Amino acid sequence: MKIPYALLATALLTVSCNSQFPMVLEQMAGGGAALTNADVVAGLKEALDKGAEHAVGTASATDGFWKSDRLRIPFPAEAVKVKNTLTDIGMGAQVEKFELAMNRAAETAAKEAVPIFLNAIKDMTVADGFAILKGGDHAATGFLKEKTTAELTAKFRPIVEKATQQVALTSYWAPLTKAYNTATLLTGGQAVNPDLDAYVTQKAIDGLFVLVAEEEQQIRKDPLARTTELLKRVFAAQ
């Protein structure tokens, strides 16, 4: 059974005003043991650990991005005309190799996310925990995204740069986009971001959080996904 809103509001107010004292939420279902602040934070950390582990493991596997309909990094959408131009002049194979390299870069970069995620999760406060518990379906994912995006970007970018530099087509990217963007001044078309590495880096990070969000939603919605007693107790109190 869900905790009444009034009780939850009192709990949140207590945490925000005086978090040094443990506050107890009574579980309403089955007369279970009291759910303490420490239980809530530990349960949410466990859920985030589980989601982060799943995300990194899936994304960093060979073809984790490349063969995933959800994660695959395509040729930049706003640059389709550039892609078509290259294909028309007989560079279709190079275009595919280029796209593969972008996805391989994302898969390699994803491996570096584990310690960044774990540090953010370790620093979760009681106030963070209750905000996440009663937030939307992706509140935990939002917390992790806010805490880690800057560090993930700094970590991923050099890996992406190294990977894209190894693909011959990359050397064509800047001059092609410059010429295309110059033409858009006359045609009124949408300019292309010439910073390819920024594009791939962002897509790699976005892909990780797609997976984290899916895992969070499953734990929130499906009791069978709560694989430990702590997860069952904490998320039953949503």
Buried (B, 14 or more C-beta within 10 A) or exposed (E): EEBEEEEBEEBBEBBEEEBEEEBEBEBBEEEBEEBBBEBBBBBBBBBBBBBBBBBBBBBBBEEBBBEBEEBBBEBBEBBEBBBEBBBEEEBEEBBEEBBBBBBBBBBBBBEBBBEBBBEBBEEBEBBBBBBBBBBEEBBBBBBBBEBBBEBBBEBBBEBBBEBBEEBEBBEBBEEBBEEBBEEBEEEEEEBBEBEBBBBBBBBBBBBBBBBBBBBBBBBBEEEEBBEEEBBBBBBBBE
